[in-house]
Amino acid sequence: MNKTFLTTKIVPITAIILCILLYLFGYFHIIIAALLLIIASAIEYKKDIFKSLGFQRKRLKLKDLFIIAPLFSISLFLVYIYVLVPSVAYLTEQPINFSVFEPYKGNLSACFSLLILIWISAAFGEEIIFRGYLMRQFTKFFGANRVSMVVNILLFGIVFGFIHSYQGITGQIISGLIGMLYAVIFHIRKNDLWFNIAAHGFFDTVAVLFIFNGWG
């Protein structure tokens, strides 16, 4: 078997199948899946592993990460909590399920631990998986034309929403829409994973602030 075919085709397909199997058998975890896909990237791209995922040194700008990303995230969260949640809940006739976050209300130490977990698993983990790996692999296999990119964004947005099933159908739909938005941003910013991680992390940070205070 051609070595190039093995590393560029068989390795990524195998890694993705393993992630699917882990999910189906109940052993799926974002951090584990992210590590698995990082290993797959290391096998395929070797020393360019981080560049292949979108960790571009030239894109690492403090203004983008600590000013633009937080402002964008705050604005997006306000749209999320005051527009998307009530609108989608009205259409589905089912409220979003935030019950998993009930123990964190007013619990400062728990919220601090949650923030650390969120930045590792959601900000870094989910962005590496969905934008850094899956989106870029899809582009590698099916090209970067307009139709392919639309399918790319829609497909992984739907999957992104699906893994948020603990929030009920309303939460899945909204998470899917936000996942698509993050995908569009990743595409527009020419695969800048740093910005996506910052935007995702600050969005969830604002969410934890709301949870702690019982707002929304």
Buried (B, 14 or more C-beta within 10 A) or exposed (E): EEEEEEBBBBBBEBBBEBBEEBBEEEEBEBBBBBEBBBEBBBBBBEEEBBBBBBBBEEBEEEEBBEEBBBEBBBEBBEEBBEEBBEEBBEEBEBBBBBEEBEEBBEBEEBBEEBBEBBBBBBBBBBBBBBBBBBBBBBBBEEEEEEEBBEEBBBBBBBBBBEBBEEBBBBBBBBBBBBBBBBBEBBBEBEBBBBBBBBBBBBBBBBBBEBBBEEEE
